[in-house]
Amino acid sequence: MDMRSRSRSPVRRMTSALMVAALGLCGAACDDSDSSGPDSATGPAASSTQPSEPSTGDTATTPADTQMSAPDVESTTSPTAVAPSVAEPTTRSGDVGITVFGVDDGLPRADLDAVVIGPDGAVWAGAGVIDGWSWARLEDGRFAEVAESPGWGSEFAAGLDRELWMFGPPFFANPGVQHFDGTDWSIDTEAGISFGVVDTGGMLYGFDVARDGVDSLEPAPMLFAAFDGVSWTHLPTPPGPVSDGAPNPAIAPDGAVWVRTDSGLAWFDGEAWTTTADLDPAAAEAFGHVVAGDFRLGVDGTAWMLYDDDEFGPAWLYLADGAVERRAIDVAGLGFNEECDAGGAEGRLPLSTDPSVALNDLATLLAGFAGDDQGRLWTATTCLGVTRTDPVTGEVTVFTTADGLPSLRFLDLAAHPDGSVWAATDSGLVRFTPVP
């Protein structure tokens, strides 16, 4: 099977559909965890399925024909994250300082679609254009625009040394993998990687969410490989397909690679995979209720899973210190107002309180989410601003234009290792900074 991009739906569609989880909570949490013994990870894929190496210049390159050993997680992930240099907050709301960046600060445009944080702490802001993407990177308090990408992309991963990777979109014609090396872009149209993430040692981990045959609707195991800048290494296949959405790969503080699968969350330690079903039976029972989900790994290592639970309706899971907890969402208590268009047959709010349809009603209102260094969940919405949820106390803080935000329309959000949170809006880039 060629490693071609054939995932069933772009991740951003699933992300928007699942962001409701952090906007309202109900009742006490149910502790869930699970341990059924480690799954037996499959062996490395045959060399004939290796992805083509992303081009880094005019010289053609070819993947190695022989198997390579899995990279040592510890040796490739020594911490190098640094805090970006930015101006002082322009406004303050409680314990949060808010700074707004616009075109005068070097951004390519005010209406942004994405914000990406690199493993070294680099901050990237991007906007989709007709044939590609326009990006800028934060340097010494200002953004520096880079060359426009040669093609479209739906998934992004920042690397070290001013590198940026773009993948997909996996659902459409395969444009390959695009790579910005700090100076210029290159594109490998044959590489079948639709999602990727870079660790603090510069290793790129790529995933192909494939199917068992181009014309088959049956999900197949994700193909998994690592690229060290020279050649690809095939690694054990994750223990389950993703039949709905995307794997959302992430790197934990200990260097493990995390993904979402139909069997729950899974992480790779450099040799083998472990899943949430390996924790204890309660976690297996919790993930057994998941019928649709999306996942992000917080910068502190807390794993967040937002989903539509077939028992609770809209709900969320989070995994910290080996314990899985889930809570239902109080849909009726969400603060949406008539300015938010719910779309669909219902048109405007109020949203349906029927658990079977509530998540779909909210899909067009939700944008991005991330976990900060204190284990709190931040969400961005398309018409309500930003929320911060404390999973321990259940306290929800809402940030709007009254707190200094330039807009209530957000498109993406990412957490930085220094404790800040960055969000892309239609009126610039916003940084939320913890202040005493």
Helices and strands as residue ranges (DSSP letters): H 11-18, G 19-22, E 26-32, G 47-49, H 73-76, E 91-93, E 96-101, G 103-105, E 114-117, E 123-128, E 133-139, E 142-145, E 155-158, E 164-167, E 177-180, E 185-188, E 195-198, E 204-208, E 223-227, E 232-234, E 250-251, E 257-261, E 264-268, E 273-275, G 276-278, H 281-287, E 290-297, E 303-309, E 313-320, E 323-328, G 331-333, E 341-343, E 347-348, H 355-362, G 363-365, E 366-371, E 377-381, E 386-389, E 396-399, G 401-403, E 410-415, E 421-425, E 428-434
